Structure formats: C-alpha cells, structure tokens
Amino acid sequence: MNPVVKNSLIATSVLATVYIFNLALPQNLSYAIAASTVLILVLGKFVFSIDFKFSSIKENIQFLVMPILFNMGALAYVSFINVSYGRFMVAILAILVNYYMFVALRRVKNLGERASIFYRNVLIAISFVTIFLTTSMLFRIYMIASTSPYMVLFQLALVGLVFTLVYYVSYFLAWENGGGNVKFHSYNLVNALIAAEIAWVSTIWIVNYPVLSISEKATLSGTPLPAITITIIFYFLWGIISHKLDKSLSRKILTEYMLLTIVFLGVLLITAKWLPIS
C-alpha cells in the first residue's frame, strides 16, 4: 500500500473515534474538539513525521492547522444538528473528507507534486467547507452568549476569530497554489478584513437559514446566515485571486464570478426569514 494512503487511513481511523464519541455524547463538544486537536498534533508527529522544531514550524504549520480547523468546525456542526440520522450522515462525510484532506496535504507538501491540479482542487474545496463549518460554530457560540452582560467582548472575539480564520485559509490557499510570497499578503488581508466586517455587521442581527420555526427569535436550528455569506464572498474573492495566480484573469471570468455571487446572495437574502436574535 502506498505510504501516503496508509498513513492517511491511520489518521482518519484515529479521528473517527472522536466522531463516534461526539455522536454518542454531543453535549461534550469541547472535549471532542480538544481530543481532535491533540490527536492531529500527535498524528502529525508520529504518523506524518512533522518536525516541531521552531526553525521549521512555519513550513509545517500548513499541514497541521487546516485539519484542526476543519475538525473543530465539523464536530461542532455535528453537535448542533437536531436529527440523529443527520448527525450520523454529516459525521460520515467529515470522516471521508479527513482521508482526502490528509492525502492531498501530504501530496501538496511535497513540492514536486504541488503541480497536481486534482489535489490542489481538493484542498480548495475543503478550505471553503472549513470556513463555512468554523464560522457556523463561531456564530452559534456567539448566539448562545448573546444574553451575557459582556456581549461586547464576545462581539470583539467573534470578529477577531473570523478575521484570523479567513486570513489563514487565504494564506494557506495562496501557499498551496505556489503564491505564498509577500505580494499576496495584501490579498489575504483584504479577504480577512471583508469577512471581519461582515461578522461585525452580522452581530447586530443574526439570522439562521433555513428557519423552520415560527418563533420571533432566532434559534440554534439551521445554519447562521452570516456563515453562508462569508463563505460565498470568500469563494468570489479567492476565485479572482486564484486566476490572478494562474495569470488567467479576464473580464469574462470576473463577470462570471460576480454573477454567481450576486445570484447566490440574492437567493439567500430573499428566502431568509429576517428575525432578530433578541
């Protein structure tokens, strides 16, 4: 068996135990997230031979952070699903994604194989999913804490975490596409600032999508609309950046991305039930 496939299967099988725990005890989400993070670090060291020395941590952090972020978001998403079979299906999908993510990360980390379009596209797709899942988790936590007298602090934390998340994912995608140099930091910064601004505005009025309840207040059912919005906007921005990286950006491509983004956002804004959180 190919060593990359073998190691990825081992890592996926180990992380699958965390999802089994999460399905059995969804109320213990924090323990599941902590366990997945520790296991990914251990797997990185002993299965994928990641060097944790300070001199090489910047290079190897690309391999570790994306699995940690993805599994944090996926475990939280599973926990917040009300229907048991829905939790099971999402957990199975997350386990499968873990396998393909580890294979793709291992291939892309090898500079000689970075040119593989397939593995690059796998990581791009997983990055979009990671932003969606992780921002969903952050907005749900904010909704739970919205009645706290320290809500302003939670707002600042939400905006800061969304900024950090989007900046890292944008940086990661630029790196794995061969453009992680200084001149792309400005693009990463713009992506993160736009996402943070959406997060800040959204704290005033969070809407879940779809809302099936007739309640006058938003609940934890459904998915926070800001998470979907940020993902769509990031899709648009990264699409433009990726074509710039490939030197294939044209007016036609820009128009296509703009039209798709407007259509997706339009459908969301029209079909959402605009009910305030309080």
FENTA-V359958 format. One record per backbone hydrogen bond with DSSP energy under -0.5 kcal/mol. NH is the residue of the N-H (numbers start at 1). CO is the residue of the C=O. If there is no record, write none. Layout:
BEGIN
NH:CO, NH:CO
END
This chain:
BEGIN
6:2, 7:3, 8:4, 9:5, 10:6, 11:7, 12:8, 13:9, 14:10, 15:11, 16:12, 17:13, 17:14, 18:14, 18:15, 19:15, 20:16, 21:17, 22:18, 23:19, 24:20, 25:21, 28:25, 29:26, 32:28, 33:29, 34:30, 35:31, 36:32, 37:33, 38:34, 39:35, 40:36, 41:37, 42:38, 43:39, 44:40, 45:41, 46:42, 47:43, 48:43, 50:44, 52:50, 56:53, 57:53, 57:54, 60:56, 61:57, 62:59, 63:60, 64:60, 65:61, 66:62, 68:64, 69:65, 70:66, 71:67, 72:68, 73:69, 74:70, 75:71, 76:72, 77:73, 78:74, 79:75, 80:76, 81:77, 81:78, 87:83, 88:84, 89:85, 90:86, 91:87, 92:88, 93:89, 94:90, 95:91, 96:92, 97:93, 98:94, 99:95, 100:96, 101:97, 102:98, 103:99, 104:100, 105:101, 106:102, 107:103, 108:104, 109:105, 110:106, 111:109, 113:110, 114:111, 116:113, 117:115, 120:116, 121:117, 122:118, 123:119, 124:120, 125:121, 126:122, 127:123, 128:124, 129:125, 130:126, 131:127, 132:128, 133:129, 134:130, 135:131, 136:132, 137:133, 138:134, 139:135, 140:136, 141:137, 142:138, 143:139, 144:140, 145:141, 146:143, 148:145, 151:148, 153:150, 154:150, 155:151, 156:152, 157:153, 158:154, 159:155, 160:156, 161:157, 162:158, 163:159, 164:160, 165:161, 166:162, 167:163, 168:164, 169:165, 170:166, 171:167, 172:168, 173:169, 174:170, 175:171, 176:172, 177:173, 178:175, 179:174, 181:179, 184:181, 185:182, 188:184, 189:185, 190:186, 191:187, 192:188, 193:189, 194:190, 195:191, 196:192, 197:193, 198:194, 199:195, 200:196, 201:197, 202:198, 203:199, 203:200, 204:201, 205:201, 205:202, 209:223, 212:210, 218:276, 223:209, 225:207, 227:224, 228:224, 229:225, 230:226, 231:227, 232:228, 233:229, 234:230, 235:231, 236:232, 237:233, 238:234, 239:235, 240:236, 241:237, 242:238, 243:239, 244:240, 245:241, 246:242, 247:244, 248:243, 249:243, 254:250, 255:251, 256:252, 257:253, 258:254, 259:255, 260:256, 261:257, 262:258, 263:259, 264:260, 265:261, 266:262, 267:263, 268:264, 269:265, 270:266, 271:267, 272:268, 274:272, 275:273
END
